[in-house]
Each structure stands twice: as C-alpha cells, then as structure tokens.
Amino acid sequence: GAKIVGYGKTRGRKKALRALAEEFQARYEDDPDQCVSLAHGGCAEDAEYVASLMREGHPGMEVDVQIYEPVTGSYVGPGTVAIFFVGKKEP
C-alpha cells in the first residue's frame, strides 16, 4: 500500500528539491501510460521547478501539479512537495 515517508536530508531548499527529482529519476518505472502527480503545500514555484527537473529525463511526460487540499495540507504543512508515481521495487 501507499505510505508517507521522509527520505534523506540535504542542506538548502534547492538541493532538497533537486534530490527529490533525482530520486524520482532513479525510481521511475518508464511507462507512457502512467499518471505522474506532484502535490505541494502552497509553494507552486518550487513544485513547478521539481516538475521541470522530472521532465528533463522524460521529454513529453505529463506531470499533474496540484496544491494539497486543506485536510492533507494541514497534516503535511506549508512548503511540502511530494511526487506520486509507480516506481521500481527497492533493491
């Protein structure tokens, strides 16, 4: 099932956003029919930055960018950026 997890630590916001996109690139199961989504907690510019990094490795890939609705948004907090996709199994 799906779960929310923290993964790794970096110093600096841009580095953290790049690390998130790099993790996507490493784990994405390349499937043109797959829906890829990104949600953010009131930080649209950061979300679009991550989406652009995700598209670099997969030209033409659509990334559905959404703001968290109030209930989940209050749980994850402002500034959150999360990617939703089917990934490769962990080694």
N, C-alpha and C positions, 0 to 999 in steps of 0.2 A: 504494500500500500504506500501511499504518499506520506511524506513526513517533512516537517520543517526542521532544518538543521543549520547550525553555524558551521562554517568551514574555513579554517585558516585565519591568519591575522596578517595584516600589512600595515605599513605606516603611510598615511596620506590617503585622501579620498580618491584621487585619480588612479593611484596604484591599486587601490582596492577594487575600483570599477574595472580596470584592465584585468586584474586577476580573476574577477568573476567571468569576464568574457573569455579569457584563456581557458578556464575550467570548462566552460561550455564547449569551446572548440575541441578540447581533449575528449569530452564525453558524448558529444552529439552523435546520434545514430543517423547517418545521412540517408534521409528518406524524403523525397519530394512531396509526399502526401501528408507528412507530419505537421501538426499545428504547433508552432512555437510561440509562446507568450512571455511577456515581461510585465511585471506589475511594480508600481512604485508608490511610495508614501509621500506624495507632494513634492517630488524632485524630477519634474519632467525633463529638464535639460540633461541630467545625469542618466536618466532612462534612455533617452534618445542617443546619447553618447555610447552606452553599452550596446544598444541595438545596432548602431553603425559598426561597431567592432565585430559583432556577431555576423553581420552580413559580409564583412571583408572576406571571410573564409568560405562563404557560401553565397556567391552572387545570385541575385534574384529571389533569395529566400525571404518570405514574408515573416515579419515579427509583429505580432499583435501587442501593442503597448497600451496598458490600461492603468488608471490610478486605482489604488485599493479602495474598496467600499468602506464605509465608516466602521463597521464591526471589526473586520480583519485589520483595517488601518490602525485602530486603537490598540490592537494586540501587537503589531509589528513596529509601530512607531514611525514618526516622520524621518525621511531620508532613506528609508528602506528601498532596495532594488532587488528583485527576485526574478529568476528565469524559470520557466516551466517547459519541460520537454521530455521526450523519451530518450534516455541515454544508454550508453553501453553498460553492461554489467561491470561492477567493480572487480578488479583482478583478484 
